[in-house]
Amino acid sequence: MRADRIIAHRGCSLLRPENTRSAFIHTQELGIRWVETDVNRLGDGTLVVFHDDHLGRLTPADGRLAEVNWSTAKDLDVGSHFGAEFSDERMMTLRDTLALLHELNLGLNLEVKVYAHYRAEDVVPDIIAALEDEWHDWERLIISSFNPQVLRLLHQARPTWSLGLLFEKIPDDWQSLAAEVQPVSVHCHYAWLRQPQVDAIKAQGLEIYCYTVNDRKAGIMLWDMGVDGVITDNPNLFAGL
């Protein structure tokens, strides 16, 4: 298996503020060996680990992520929305996050966000550069994206890297994109997954990972179907399995 049976979504985001240093450290403390996190882009091109296009849900600021530069973003509180004790948490750059995950010996499912105000071409070269500088265990990295152009560009530039097709609901023509980018895995929302899809994906020699599984019974059902791993906000739900 390329990844793991249990992957911490944004660094176990029901237990710590998502995509933060404390979330990644807590993931390692729980004994979980893989995290999923998001790479996004600021207005000055800085790559940061942040899920949303807008600042309001996770910081005290308003506006779009693309409207701020790193000089401003680095001071934004990204922890207090979760709890006052996390008020010291700050947004992390992709490079700092990669270095931390290396220190923690965690595998990574890196989801590349591409919102409407920029293109895949704007972000992929810098992601490649950051990974080549900071990542050290290529067998424990899967890069996924809802944007197929991201996957095409990555495959063209680094054909040996491990890619994951990412969907909410797996489309009927998923195999055409798979033929283009030669992924190692398919990722989808678990609620839409059906057994024939699992069988077809496995028949192609690919692995399958499901998000965001925050129900123990659902996780067991998915493993019984042949799903390789679940991406969850709370890995404690699957303790002992």
N, C-alpha and C positions, 0 to 999 in steps of 0.2 A: 504494500500500500504506500502511495506517495505521501499522503498526509497522515491523519490520525482519526480514530473513531470519534473523538470529541475535540472540537475546535472552539476556542473561546471567541465569541462574536464581539468585535471591537474591544477585546480584552475583558471578557465577562462583565458586560455593561449593566447587568442588574445588581452587581456587587460593588462596582467602583465606577466613577465617571468615565464614560466611553472614550476610547482612543487616547488615554492618558498614561503617563508614567506609572501611576499607582495601579491602573488597571492591568498593565502588562506585568508588573512585578507581582501582583496578586495572582495572576494566572499561573506564573511559575511556582508560587508558594502553594497553590492547590495541587501541584503535580501534573497540570495540563501541559502538553508538549507543543501545542500549535495554537496560534492566534490568527484571527482574521482582522484586518484593519483596512482603512480607506486612505488613499492618497488623493489630494485635491490641490487646487492651484489658487494662489493669491494674485492680486492685481499686478504685482511686480514679477510674477513668474515663480516665486518661491513655492516649492512643493511642501505641503503640510499634511499631517495626519488629522483629518477632519472630515466628517461625513457630509454635512449639509452644504447647500448652496448659500444659505442665509445664516447670519450670526445669532439670531434671536433666541433659538431654542437652547443653545448651549453656552452662551456668553451674555453679559449684561448689555452688550452693544446691539445696535440695529444695523440693517443694511446687508448687502451681499458680500460674500467672501471676496469676490473680485474687486470690491471697492476699497479694500485695505491692503497695505503693504506689510512686509514683515516687521518693519520698525514699529508699527502699531499693533499688529497681531500678536507679537511675542509677549505683550503685557496683558493680554486679555485673560480674564479668569474663566477657565473652562471646567471648574470643579464645583463651584458653589450651587449650581443648578441641581446637583445631586445631593449635596449636604455641606453645611458650613465648614465642617472639618476638612474639606477638600478645597478650600478657597485659595490655596497656594498653587494649585495645578495650573499650568500654562500650556498653550498650544505647542506641539512639537513639530519640528521639521521632519521630513521623510528621512533625511540623513541621520539625524539624532535618534530617530526611532529605530532605524536599521541597526545602528551601533548598539543600542540598548538591547534589542532582541538577540543580537549576537552574544552579548554578555550574559544574557539569561538563558542562552542555549534553547531558544524557541524556534520552531518552524513557523513559516509565514505563508498565509494566503493573502496576497496583496490585491485589493480591489481598486482598480483605477476608475476614478470618477471623471466624467466629462460632461459638464453642464453646458447650457446653450450658448454661453458667451465666449467659449473657446473651443478649439478643435483638438482631435486626437494628435494631430501633427504638432500642436503647441506643447504637449506634455510628454509624449513618449521619449524623445531624445534625452530629456533631463532625468526621467525615471531610469533609463538605461545607464546613464552616467552615475547616478546615485547608487544603484545596485552594484555596479562594477567596482565602485570605490569602497562600499561599506558592507556588502553581503559576502559571506564566506562559505556557505553550505548550499550549493545549488540543488542538491537532492532534497532539500527541505524548503523549497520555494515553489508556490504556484501563483501565477499572476492571472487574475480574472477581471472581466469588465462586461458590463451590459452593452458597451459600445463595440461593435464588431471591428471597426476600423482600428481601434487600439490593438486588438489581437492580430489583425493583418500586419500592421506596422511592426509589432514586436516579432512576429514570426519571420518577416522579411529581414529584419535587422539581426536577430539572434535566434536562428532556427532551432537551436538545441535547448532553449529555455522552455520550461514547463508552463503551459497555458491551460486555463479553465474557461470553457464556455459558460457564461452566466446568464440565466434567464429567470423571470418570475415563473412563467408557464412555458415548458419546453415546446417549441414550435414543431410542426410536422416536418419542416425542412431543415432541422438542426444538423443533419448529416452533411448538407452542402457547405455550411460554415466549417464543420469539422474537417472536411476534405481540404479546405483552404489553409487552415491554421494548425492542423495536426495537434490538437490538444491532448493532454493526459487525462482530463476530467471534464465532467459536466456538472454544473451547480444550478440548483433551482429551489423555489419555494416548495416546501414539503407538502403543503395542502393540495397542490395541483398534480402531484406525482402519482402515476399509475404503474402497476406491475409490468404491463407490456413495454413501457418506456424504459424501465430498469433493465428488462431483459435485452432490449435492443441496444442500449448503451453498453452493457457488459459484453454483448456479443461482438462489439467493435473493439474490445480490449481496453475500454475506458473505465475510469472510476467515476463514482457519483457521490456528491456531497449536497446536503440539504440544509437550508436556512429557514427561518430562525426557530429552532426547535426548543421550545421552553416547556415541554410536556414530556414527562418520563415515559408514559405509555406510547406516545407518538414515536419517540426515539426507538423504543423496543420494536415497534411495528416496522419502522423503516429499516432497521438492521435485519429483521426477518425477511424483508423484501429483497435484500441484497445491497442496500445502500452502504457505502463504505464509511461515511462519517456524517455526523450531525454538527452543525454550527449553532451554538447556543449562547444565550446571554448569561446562563447560570449553570456551569458545569457540575455544581453540587447536586443537581437533579439526577445525575446519572452515576452517582457514587455507588460503587460496588458492582457495576455492570461491566 
